[in-house]
Amino acid sequence: LPDPQVPAPTVTHMAVGDSGRDMVTVDEVWSENTSVGAPRELTGPGGDAFGMSVCTSVKFWSHSGSSSSSGGGRERKRRAGDLPMDYELVSSMAAPHGRGGGVCALAVAP
């Protein structure tokens, strides 16, 4: 069962190379741990302000073709709840512009 206390990342940017073989994504996840990520102050429904942080990651993906039913690609094992996806994670970098820096744009060059 998924843990409702673990926040899910939100993809904020995505770029795919001309050939479709390479993809780069940027995601953000909120944390109550103010020692990581960029500090933010949120206002709750009662008007009370509390501190949180936003952690940014850039992820690099490669086309694998593994979820295709037409054959030809190798089938990777999936965990329960995995979504079929033709890309595999190659690398991930947390805080690509430092703890307080975010990402405002993304592009893939050939």
C-alpha distances in whole Angstrom, upper triangle without the diagonal:
4,6,9,12,12,14,14,18,20,22,26,28,28,31,32,35,38,37,34,33,32,29,29,26,26,23,23,20,21,21,22,24,27,28,27,27,30,30,30,31,29,30,28,29,31,33,32,31,29,29,26,26,25,24,26,25,27,25,28,27,29,29,28,28,25,23,27,28,31,31,33,30,28,24,22,19,16,12,10,9,13,15,19,21,25,24,23,23,27,27,25,27,26,29,31,34,33,31,33,33,32,32,34,35,34,36,36,40,41
4,6,9,8,10,10,14,16,19,22,25,25,28,29,33,36,35,31,31,29,27,26,23,23,19,19,16,17,17,19,20,24,25,23,24,26,27,26,27,25,27,25,26,28,30,29,28,26,25,22,22,21,21,22,22,24,23,25,24,27,27,26,27,25,23,26,28,31,31,33,29,28,25,22,19,16,12,10,9,12,14,18,20,23,23,22,21,24,24,23,24,23,25,28,30,30,28,29,30,28,28,30,31,30,33,33,37,38
4,5,6,9,10,14,16,20,23,25,26,30,31,34,37,37,33,33,31,28,27,24,23,19,18,15,15,15,16,17,21,22,21,22,24,24,24,24,23,24,22,24,26,27,26,25,23,22,19,20,19,19,21,21,24,23,26,26,28,29,29,30,28,26,30,31,35,34,36,32,31,28,25,22,19,15,14,13,15,17,21,22,26,25,24,23,26,25,23,24,22,24,27,29,28,26,27,28,27,28,30,31,31,33,34,38,39
4,6,7,9,13,15,19,21,24,26,29,31,34,38,38,34,34,32,29,27,24,22,19,17,14,13,13,14,17,20,22,21,21,23,23,22,22,20,21,19,20,22,24,23,22,20,20,17,18,18,18,20,21,24,24,27,27,30,30,31,31,29,28,31,33,36,36,38,34,33,30,27,25,21,18,16,15,17,19,22,24,27,26,25,24,27,26,24,25,23,24,27,29,28,26,26,28,26,27,29,30,30,33,34,38,40
4,6,9,13,15,19,21,24,26,30,32,35,38,38,35,34,32,29,27,24,22,18,16,12,11,10,11,13,16,18,17,18,20,20,19,19,18,19,17,19,21,22,21,20,17,17,15,16,16,16,19,20,23,23,27,27,30,31,32,33,31,30,33,35,38,38,39,36,34,32,29,26,23,20,19,17,19,21,25,25,29,27,26,24,27,26,23,23,21,22,25,27,26,23,24,25,24,26,28,30,30,33,34,38,40
4,6,10,13,16,19,22,23,26,28,32,35,35,32,31,29,26,24,20,19,15,13,10,10,9,11,12,16,17,15,16,18,19,18,19,18,20,19,21,23,24,23,21,18,17,14,14,14,14,16,16,19,20,23,23,27,28,28,30,28,27,30,32,36,36,36,33,31,29,26,24,21,18,17,15,16,18,22,22,25,24,23,21,23,22,19,20,17,19,22,24,23,20,22,23,22,23,25,27,27,30,31,34,36
4,7,9,13,15,18,20,24,26,29,32,33,29,29,27,23,21,18,16,12,10,7,7,8,10,12,15,16,14,14,16,16,16,17,16,18,17,19,22,22,21,20,17,16,12,12,11,11,13,14,17,18,21,22,25,27,27,29,27,26,30,32,35,35,36,32,31,29,26,24,21,19,18,16,17,18,21,21,24,23,22,20,22,21,18,18,16,17,20,22,21,19,19,20,19,20,22,23,24,27,28,32,34
4,7,10,13,15,17,20,22,26,29,29,26,26,23,20,18,15,13,10,9,6,8,10,13,15,17,19,16,15,17,18,18,19,18,20,20,21,24,25,24,22,20,19,15,14,12,11,12,13,15,15,18,19,22,23,24,25,24,23,26,28,31,32,32,29,28,26,23,22,19,17,16,14,14,14,18,18,21,19,19,17,20,19,16,17,15,17,19,21,21,19,20,20,18,18,20,21,21,24,25,29,31
4,6,9,12,14,17,19,23,26,27,23,23,21,17,15,11,10,6,5,4,8,10,14,15,17,18,15,13,15,17,16,19,18,20,21,23,26,25,25,23,20,18,15,13,10,9,9,9,12,12,15,16,20,21,22,24,23,22,26,28,31,31,32,28,28,26,23,23,20,18,18,16,15,15,18,17,19,17,17,15,18,16,13,14,12,14,16,18,18,17,17,17,14,15,17,18,17,20,21,25,27
4,6,9,11,15,18,21,24,25,22,22,20,16,14,10,8,5,5,6,9,13,16,17,18,20,17,15,15,17,16,18,17,20,20,22,25,25,25,23,21,19,16,14,11,11,10,10,12,12,16,16,20,21,23,24,24,23,25,28,31,31,32,29,28,27,25,24,21,21,20,17,16,16,18,17,19,17,18,16,19,18,15,15,14,15,16,18,19,18,18,17,14,13,14,15,15,18,20,24,26
4,6,7,11,14,17,20,22,18,19,16,13,10,7,6,4,7,9,12,16,19,20,21,22,19,16,17,19,18,21,20,23,24,25,29,28,28,26,24,22,19,16,13,12,10,9,10,10,13,14,17,18,20,21,22,21,24,27,29,29,29,26,27,25,23,24,21,21,21,18,17,15,17,15,17,15,16,14,17,16,13,14,14,14,15,17,18,18,18,16,13,11,12,13,12,15,16,20,22
4,7,11,14,17,20,22,19,20,17,14,11,8,6,5,7,10,13,16,20,21,21,22,19,16,15,18,17,20,19,22,23,25,28,27,27,25,23,21,18,16,12,12,9,10,10,12,14,15,19,20,23,24,25,24,26,29,31,32,32,29,30,29,27,27,25,25,25,22,20,19,20,18,20,18,19,17,19,17,15,15,14,14,14,15,17,17,16,14,11,9,9,9,10,13,15,19,22
4,7,10,14,17,19,16,17,14,11,8,6,5,7,10,13,16,19,23,24,24,24,21,18,18,20,20,23,23,26,27,29,32,31,31,28,27,25,22,19,15,14,11,11,9,10,12,13,16,18,21,22,24,23,25,28,30,30,30,27,28,28,26,27,25,25,26,23,21,19,20,17,18,16,17,16,17,16,14,14,15,14,14,15,18,18,18,15,11,8,8,7,7,9,12,15,18
4,7,10,13,15,12,13,11,7,6,4,6,9,12,16,19,22,26,26,26,27,23,20,21,24,24,26,26,29,30,32,35,34,34,32,30,28,25,22,18,17,13,12,10,10,10,11,13,14,17,19,20,20,22,25,26,27,27,24,25,25,23,25,23,24,25,22,20,18,18,15,15,13,15,14,15,15,14,15,16,16,15,17,20,21,21,18,14,11,11,9,7,8,9,13,15
4,7,10,12,10,11,8,6,5,7,9,12,16,19,22,25,29,29,29,30,26,23,23,27,27,30,30,32,34,36,39,38,38,35,34,31,28,25,21,20,16,14,11,11,10,10,12,13,17,18,20,20,21,25,26,26,25,23,24,25,24,26,25,26,27,25,22,20,19,16,15,13,15,14,15,15,15,16,18,18,16,18,21,23,23,20,16,13,13,10,6,6,6,10,12
4,7,8,6,8,6,4,7,9,12,15,19,22,25,28,32,32,32,33,29,26,27,30,30,33,33,36,37,39,42,41,41,38,37,35,31,28,24,23,19,17,13,12,10,9,10,10,14,15,18,18,19,22,23,23,22,20,22,22,22,25,24,25,27,25,21,19,18,14,13,11,13,14,14,15,16,18,20,21,19,21,24,26,26,23,20,16,17,13,10,8,6,9,10
4,6,5,7,5,6,9,12,15,18,22,25,28,31,35,35,35,35,31,28,29,32,33,36,36,39,40,42,46,44,44,42,40,38,34,31,27,25,22,19,15,14,11,11,10,10,14,16,19,20,20,23,23,24,22,20,22,23,23,26,26,28,30,28,24,22,20,17,14,13,15,15,15,16,17,19,22,23,20,22,25,27,28,25,22,18,19,15,11,8,5,7,7
4,6,8,8,10,12,15,18,22,25,28,32,35,38,38,39,38,35,32,32,36,36,39,39,42,43,45,48,47,47,45,43,41,38,34,31,29,25,23,19,18,15,14,13,12,16,17,20,21,20,24,23,24,22,21,23,25,25,28,28,30,32,30,27,24,22,19,16,15,18,18,18,20,21,23,25,26,23,25,29,31,31,28,25,22,21,17,14,11,8,8,7
4,5,7,10,13,16,20,23,26,29,33,36,39,39,40,40,36,33,34,38,38,41,41,44,45,47,50,49,49,47,45,43,39,36,32,30,26,24,20,18,15,13,11,10,13,14,17,18,18,21,20,20,18,17,20,22,22,26,26,29,31,29,25,23,20,17,14,13,16,17,17,19,21,23,26,28,25,27,31,33,33,30,27,24,24,20,17,14,11,11,9
4,6,7,11,14,17,20,24,26,30,33,36,37,37,37,33,31,32,35,36,39,38,41,42,43,47,46,46,44,42,40,36,33,30,27,24,21,18,16,13,10,9,7,11,11,15,15,15,19,18,19,17,16,18,19,20,23,23,25,27,25,22,19,17,13,11,10,13,15,15,17,19,21,24,26,23,26,29,31,31,28,26,22,22,19,16,13,11,12,11
4,7,10,14,17,20,24,26,30,32,36,36,37,36,32,30,32,35,36,39,39,42,43,44,48,47,47,44,42,40,36,33,29,27,24,20,17,14,11,8,6,5,8,10,13,14,15,18,18,18,16,14,16,17,17,21,21,24,26,24,21,19,16,13,10,8,10,12,12,15,17,20,23,25,22,25,28,30,31,28,26,23,23,20,16,14,11,12,11
4,7,10,14,17,20,23,27,29,33,33,33,33,29,27,28,32,32,36,36,39,40,42,45,44,44,41,39,36,33,30,26,23,20,17,13,11,8,6,5,6,10,12,15,16,17,21,21,21,19,16,18,19,18,21,21,23,26,24,20,19,17,13,11,8,10,10,10,12,14,16,19,21,19,21,24,26,27,24,22,19,20,17,13,11,8,10,10
4,7,10,13,17,20,23,26,30,30,30,30,26,24,25,28,29,32,32,35,36,38,41,40,40,37,36,33,29,26,23,20,17,14,11,8,6,5,6,8,11,13,15,16,18,21,22,22,21,18,19,20,19,21,20,22,24,22,19,17,16,12,11,8,10,9,10,11,12,14,17,18,16,19,22,24,25,22,19,16,17,14,11,10,8,11,12
4,7,10,14,17,20,23,27,26,27,26,23,20,21,25,25,29,29,32,33,35,39,38,37,34,32,30,26,23,19,17,13,11,7,6,5,6,9,11,14,17,18,19,21,24,25,25,24,21,22,22,21,23,22,23,25,22,19,18,18,14,14,10,11,10,10,10,10,11,13,15,13,16,18,20,21,18,15,12,14,11,8,8,7,11,13
4,7,10,13,17,20,23,23,24,24,20,18,19,22,22,25,25,29,30,32,35,34,33,31,29,26,23,20,16,14,11,8,6,5,7,8,11,13,16,18,19,19,22,25,27,27,26,23,23,23,21,23,21,22,23,21,18,16,17,14,14,11,12,10,12,11,9,11,12,13,12,15,17,18,19,16,13,11,12,11,8,10,10,14,16
4,7,10,14,16,20,20,20,21,17,14,15,18,19,22,22,25,27,29,32,31,30,27,25,23,19,16,12,11,7,6,4,6,9,11,15,17,20,22,23,23,25,28,30,30,30,26,27,26,24,25,23,23,24,22,19,18,20,17,18,15,15,13,14,12,10,10,10,10,10,12,14,15,15,13,10,8,10,9,8,11,12,16,19
4,7,10,13,17,17,18,19,15,12,13,16,16,19,19,22,23,26,29,28,27,24,22,20,16,14,10,8,6,5,7,8,11,13,17,19,21,23,23,23,26,29,31,31,31,27,27,26,24,24,22,21,22,20,18,17,19,17,19,16,16,13,15,13,10,11,10,10,11,13,15,14,15,13,10,9,11,12,12,15,16,20,22
4,7,10,13,14,14,16,12,9,10,13,13,16,16,19,20,23,25,24,23,21,19,16,13,10,6,5,5,6,9,11,15,17,20,23,25,26,26,26,29,32,34,34,34,31,30,29,27,27,24,23,23,21,20,19,22,20,22,19,19,16,18,16,13,12,10,10,12,13,14,12,12,12,9,10,12,14,14,17,19,23,26
4,7,10,11,12,14,11,9,11,12,12,15,14,17,18,21,23,23,21,19,17,14,11,8,6,5,7,9,12,13,17,19,23,24,26,28,27,27,30,33,35,35,35,32,31,30,27,26,23,22,22,20,19,19,22,21,23,21,20,18,20,18,14,14,11,11,14,15,15,13,14,14,12,13,16,17,18,21,23,26,29
4,7,9,10,12,10,9,10,10,9,11,11,14,15,17,20,19,18,15,13,11,7,6,5,6,9,12,15,17,21,23,26,28,30,31,31,30,33,36,39,39,39,36,35,33,30,29,26,24,24,22,22,22,25,25,27,25,24,21,23,21,17,16,13,13,16,17,16,13,13,14,13,15,17,20,21,24,26,30,32
4,5,7,9,8,8,10,9,10,12,12,15,15,18,20,20,17,15,12,9,6,5,6,7,11,13,17,19,23,25,28,30,32,34,33,32,35,38,41,41,41,37,36,34,31,30,27,25,25,23,23,24,27,27,29,27,26,23,25,22,18,17,14,14,17,18,16,13,14,16,15,18,20,23,23,27,29,32,35
4,6,9,9,10,11,10,10,11,11,14,14,17,18,18,15,13,9,7,5,6,9,11,14,17,21,23,26,28,32,34,35,37,36,36,39,41,44,44,44,41,40,37,34,33,30,28,27,26,26,27,31,30,33,31,29,26,28,25,22,20,17,17,20,21,18,15,15,18,18,21,23,26,27,30,32,36,38
4,5,6,8,10,9,11,12,14,17,17,20,22,21,18,15,12,9,7,7,9,10,14,16,20,22,26,28,31,34,35,37,36,36,40,42,45,45,44,41,39,38,34,33,31,28,28,27,27,29,32,31,33,31,29,26,27,24,20,19,15,15,19,19,16,13,14,17,17,20,23,26,27,30,32,35,38
4,5,7,8,6,9,10,12,15,17,20,21,20,17,14,10,7,6,5,9,10,14,16,20,23,26,29,33,35,37,39,38,38,42,44,47,47,46,43,41,40,37,36,33,31,31,30,30,31,34,33,35,32,31,27,28,25,21,19,15,14,18,17,14,11,11,15,16,19,22,25,26,30,32,35,38
4,7,9,8,11,14,16,19,21,24,25,24,21,18,14,11,9,8,10,10,14,16,19,22,25,28,32,35,36,39,38,38,42,45,47,46,46,42,41,39,36,35,33,31,32,30,30,32,34,33,35,32,30,26,27,24,20,18,14,13,16,16,13,9,11,14,16,19,22,25,26,30,31,34,37
4,7,8,11,14,16,20,21,25,26,25,22,19,15,12,9,7,8,7,10,12,16,18,22,24,28,31,33,35,35,35,38,41,44,43,42,39,37,36,33,32,30,28,29,28,27,28,31,30,31,28,26,23,23,20,16,14,10,9,13,13,10,7,9,12,13,16,19,22,23,26,28,30,33
4,6,9,13,15,18,20,24,25,24,22,18,15,12,9,5,5,4,7,10,13,16,20,23,27,29,31,34,33,34,37,40,42,42,41,38,37,36,32,32,30,29,29,28,27,27,30,28,30,27,25,22,22,19,15,13,9,7,11,11,8,5,6,8,9,13,16,18,19,23,25,28,31
4,6,10,13,16,19,22,24,22,20,16,14,10,8,5,5,6,8,12,15,18,22,25,28,31,33,36,36,36,39,42,44,44,43,40,39,38,35,35,33,31,32,30,29,29,32,30,32,29,28,24,25,22,18,15,12,9,12,11,9,6,4,7,8,12,14,17,19,23,25,28,31
4,7,10,14,16,20,21,19,16,13,11,7,6,4,7,9,12,15,18,22,25,28,32,34,37,39,39,38,41,44,47,47,46,43,42,41,38,38,35,33,34,31,31,31,34,33,35,32,31,27,28,25,21,19,15,13,16,14,12,9,7,10,11,15,17,20,22,26,29,31,35
4,6,10,13,16,18,15,14,10,9,6,5,5,7,11,13,17,20,23,26,29,33,35,37,39,39,38,41,44,47,47,47,44,43,41,39,38,36,34,34,31,31,31,34,33,35,32,32,29,30,27,23,21,17,15,18,17,15,12,10,12,12,16,17,20,23,27,29,32,36
4,7,10,13,14,12,10,6,6,5,6,8,10,14,16,20,23,26,30,32,36,38,40,42,42,41,44,47,49,50,50,46,46,44,41,41,38,36,35,33,33,33,36,35,37,35,35,32,33,30,27,25,21,19,22,20,19,16,13,16,16,19,20,23,26,30,33,36,39
4,6,10,11,9,8,5,6,6,7,10,11,15,17,21,24,27,30,32,36,38,40,41,41,40,43,45,48,49,49,46,45,43,41,40,37,34,34,31,32,32,35,34,37,35,34,32,34,31,27,26,22,21,24,23,21,18,16,18,18,20,21,24,27,30,33,36,40
4,7,8,6,5,4,6,9,10,13,15,19,21,25,28,30,34,36,39,41,43,44,44,42,45,47,50,51,52,48,48,46,43,42,39,37,36,33,34,34,37,37,39,37,37,35,37,35,31,29,26,24,27,26,25,22,20,22,21,23,24,27,30,33,36,40,43
4,5,5,5,6,8,11,12,15,16,20,23,26,29,31,35,36,40,41,43,44,43,42,45,47,50,51,51,48,48,45,43,41,38,36,34,31,33,33,36,36,39,38,38,35,38,35,32,31,27,26,29,29,27,24,23,24,23,26,26,29,32,35,38,41,45
4,5,7,9,11,14,15,18,20,23,25,29,32,34,37,38,42,43,44,45,45,43,45,47,50,52,53,50,49,47,44,43,39,37,35,32,34,34,37,37,40,39,39,37,40,38,35,34,31,29,32,32,31,28,26,28,26,28,28,31,34,37,40,44,47
4,6,9,11,15,17,20,22,25,28,31,34,36,40,41,45,46,48,49,48,46,49,51,54,55,56,53,52,50,47,46,42,40,38,35,37,37,41,41,44,43,43,41,43,41,37,36,33,32,35,34,33,29,27,29,29,31,31,34,37,40,43,47,50
4,6,10,13,15,18,20,24,27,30,33,36,39,41,45,46,48,49,48,47,49,52,55,56,56,53,53,50,48,47,43,41,40,37,38,38,41,41,44,42,42,40,42,40,36,35,32,30,33,32,30,27,25,27,27,29,29,32,35,39,42,45,48
4,7,10,13,16,19,22,25,29,32,35,38,40,44,45,47,48,48,46,49,52,55,55,56,53,52,50,47,46,42,40,39,36,37,38,41,41,44,42,42,39,41,39,35,33,30,28,31,30,29,25,23,26,26,28,29,32,35,39,41,45,48
4,7,10,13,16,19,22,26,29,32,35,37,41,43,45,46,46,45,48,50,53,54,54,51,50,48,45,44,41,38,38,35,36,36,40,39,42,40,39,37,38,36,32,30,27,25,28,27,25,22,20,22,22,25,26,29,32,36,38,42,45
4,7,10,13,17,20,23,27,29,33,35,39,41,43,44,44,43,46,48,51,51,52,48,47,45,42,41,38,36,35,33,34,34,38,37,40,37,37,34,36,33,29,27,24,22,26,25,23,19,18,20,21,24,25,28,31,34,37,40,43
4,7,10,13,17,20,24,26,30,33,36,39,40,42,42,41,44,47,49,50,50,46,45,43,40,39,37,34,34,32,32,33,36,35,38,35,34,31,33,30,26,24,20,19,22,21,19,15,14,17,18,21,23,26,28,32,34,37,41
4,7,10,13,17,20,23,27,29,33,35,36,38,38,37,40,43,46,46,46,42,41,40,37,36,33,31,31,28,29,29,32,32,34,32,31,28,29,26,23,21,17,16,19,19,17,13,13,15,15,18,20,23,25,29,31,34,38
4,7,10,13,17,19,23,26,30,32,34,36,35,35,38,41,44,44,43,40,39,37,34,34,31,29,30,27,27,28,31,29,31,29,28,25,26,23,19,17,14,12,15,15,13,10,9,12,12,15,17,20,22,26,28,31,34
4,6,10,13,16,20,22,26,28,30,32,32,32,35,38,40,40,40,37,36,35,32,31,29,27,28,25,25,25,28,26,28,25,25,22,23,20,16,15,11,10,13,13,12,9,9,10,9,12,14,17,18,22,24,27,30
4,7,10,13,17,19,23,26,28,30,30,30,33,36,38,38,38,34,33,32,29,29,26,25,26,24,23,23,26,24,26,23,22,18,20,17,13,11,7,7,10,11,10,8,9,9,9,11,14,16,17,20,22,25,28
4,7,10,14,16,20,23,25,27,28,28,31,34,36,36,35,32,31,30,27,28,26,25,26,24,22,22,24,22,23,20,19,16,17,14,11,9,6,5,7,9,9,8,9,8,7,8,11,13,13,17,18,21,24
4,6,10,13,17,20,22,24,24,25,28,31,33,33,32,28,28,27,24,25,23,22,24,22,20,20,22,19,20,17,16,13,13,10,7,6,4,6,7,10,10,11,12,11,9,9,13,13,12,15,16,19,22
4,7,10,14,17,19,22,22,23,26,29,31,30,29,26,26,25,23,24,23,23,25,23,20,20,21,18,18,15,14,11,11,9,6,5,7,8,7,10,12,13,14,12,10,9,12,11,10,12,13,16,18
4,7,10,13,15,18,19,20,22,26,27,27,26,22,22,22,19,21,20,20,22,20,17,17,18,15,15,11,10,7,8,6,4,6,9,11,10,14,15,16,18,16,14,12,15,14,11,13,12,16,17
4,7,10,13,16,17,18,20,24,25,24,23,20,20,20,18,20,19,21,23,22,18,18,17,14,13,10,9,6,6,5,6,9,12,14,12,16,18,19,21,19,17,15,17,15,12,12,11,13,14
4,7,9,12,13,15,17,20,21,21,19,16,16,17,15,17,17,19,21,20,16,15,14,11,10,6,5,5,5,7,9,12,15,17,16,19,22,23,25,22,20,18,20,17,14,14,12,14,15
4,6,9,11,13,15,18,19,18,16,13,14,15,14,17,17,19,22,21,17,16,14,11,8,5,5,7,6,10,12,15,18,21,19,23,25,26,28,26,23,21,23,20,17,15,13,15,14
4,6,8,10,11,15,15,15,13,10,12,13,13,16,16,19,21,20,17,15,12,9,6,4,6,9,10,13,16,19,22,24,23,26,28,30,31,29,26,23,25,22,18,17,14,16,15
4,5,8,9,13,13,12,10,7,8,9,10,13,14,17,20,19,15,14,11,9,5,5,6,10,11,14,17,21,23,26,25,29,31,32,33,31,29,26,28,25,22,21,18,20,19
4,6,6,9,10,9,8,5,8,8,10,13,14,17,19,19,15,13,10,8,5,7,9,13,14,18,20,24,26,29,28,31,34,35,36,34,31,29,30,27,24,22,20,22,20
4,6,8,10,8,8,5,5,5,6,10,11,14,16,16,13,12,8,8,6,8,9,13,14,18,20,24,26,29,29,32,34,35,36,35,32,30,31,29,26,25,23,25,24
4,6,9,9,10,8,9,7,8,10,10,13,15,14,11,9,6,6,6,9,11,14,17,20,22,25,27,30,30,33,35,35,37,35,32,30,31,29,26,25,24,26,25
4,5,6,8,7,9,9,11,13,14,17,18,18,15,13,9,9,7,11,13,17,19,22,24,28,30,33,32,36,38,38,40,37,35,32,33,31,28,26,24,26,25
4,5,9,9,10,9,12,14,15,18,19,19,16,14,11,12,11,15,17,20,23,26,28,31,34,36,36,39,41,41,43,41,38,36,36,34,31,30,28,30,29
4,7,8,11,11,15,17,18,21,22,22,20,18,14,14,13,16,18,22,24,27,29,33,35,38,37,41,43,43,45,43,40,37,38,35,32,31,28,30,28
4,6,8,9,12,15,17,20,22,22,19,18,14,15,13,16,17,21,22,26,28,32,35,38,37,40,42,43,45,42,40,37,38,36,32,31,28,30,28
4,7,9,13,16,18,22,24,24,21,20,16,15,13,15,16,20,21,24,27,31,34,37,35,39,41,42,44,41,39,36,38,35,31,30,27,28,26
4,6,9,13,15,18,21,21,18,17,13,12,10,12,12,16,17,21,24,27,30,33,32,35,37,38,40,38,36,33,35,32,29,27,25,26,24
4,6,10,12,16,19,20,16,16,13,13,11,12,12,15,16,20,23,26,29,32,32,35,37,38,40,38,36,34,35,33,30,29,26,28,26
4,7,9,13,15,16,13,13,11,11,10,12,12,15,17,20,22,26,28,32,31,35,37,37,39,37,35,33,35,33,30,29,27,29,28
4,6,10,13,14,11,12,10,11,10,11,10,12,14,17,20,23,25,29,29,33,34,34,36,35,33,31,33,32,29,28,26,28,28
4,7,10,12,10,12,11,12,13,14,12,14,16,19,20,24,26,29,30,34,34,34,36,35,33,32,34,33,30,31,29,31,31
4,7,8,6,8,9,10,12,13,12,14,16,19,20,23,24,28,29,32,33,32,35,34,31,30,33,31,29,29,28,31,31
4,6,6,9,11,13,15,15,14,15,18,19,20,23,24,27,28,32,32,31,33,33,31,30,33,32,30,31,30,33,33
4,6,9,11,14,17,18,17,18,21,22,22,25,26,29,30,34,34,33,35,34,32,31,33,33,31,32,32,35,35
4,6,9,12,16,16,16,17,20,22,21,24,24,27,28,32,32,31,32,32,29,29,31,30,29,30,29,33,34
4,6,9,12,12,12,13,17,18,18,22,22,25,26,30,30,30,31,30,28,27,29,28,26,27,26,29,30
4,6,10,11,12,13,17,19,19,22,23,26,26,29,31,30,31,30,27,26,27,26,24,25,24,28,28
4,7,9,11,13,17,19,20,23,25,27,27,31,32,32,33,32,29,27,28,27,24,25,23,26,26
4,6,8,10,14,16,17,21,22,25,25,28,30,30,31,29,26,24,26,24,21,21,20,23,23
4,7,10,13,16,17,21,23,26,25,28,30,31,32,30,27,25,26,24,21,20,18,21,20
4,7,9,12,14,17,19,22,21,25,27,28,29,27,24,22,23,21,18,18,16,18,18
4,6,9,11,15,18,21,20,24,25,26,28,26,24,22,24,22,19,19,17,19,19
4,6,8,11,14,17,17,20,22,22,25,23,21,19,22,20,17,18,16,19,19
4,7,11,14,17,16,20,21,22,25,23,21,20,22,21,17,17,15,17,18
4,7,10,13,12,16,17,19,21,20,18,17,20,19,16,17,15,17,18
4,7,10,9,13,14,15,18,16,15,14,18,17,15,16,16,18,20
4,7,6,10,11,12,14,13,13,12,16,16,14,16,16,19,21
4,6,9,8,9,12,11,11,12,15,16,15,18,19,21,24
4,5,5,6,8,7,8,9,13,15,15,17,19,21,24
4,6,8,10,8,8,8,12,13,12,15,16,18,21
4,7,7,5,6,8,11,12,13,16,17,19,22
4,6,5,8,10,14,16,16,19,21,23,26
4,6,8,12,15,17,18,22,23,26,29
4,7,10,13,16,18,21,24,26,29
4,7,10,12,14,18,20,22,26
4,7,10,11,15,18,20,24
4,6,8,11,14,17,20
4,7,11,14,17,20
4,7,11,13,17
4,7,10,14
4,6,10
4,7
4
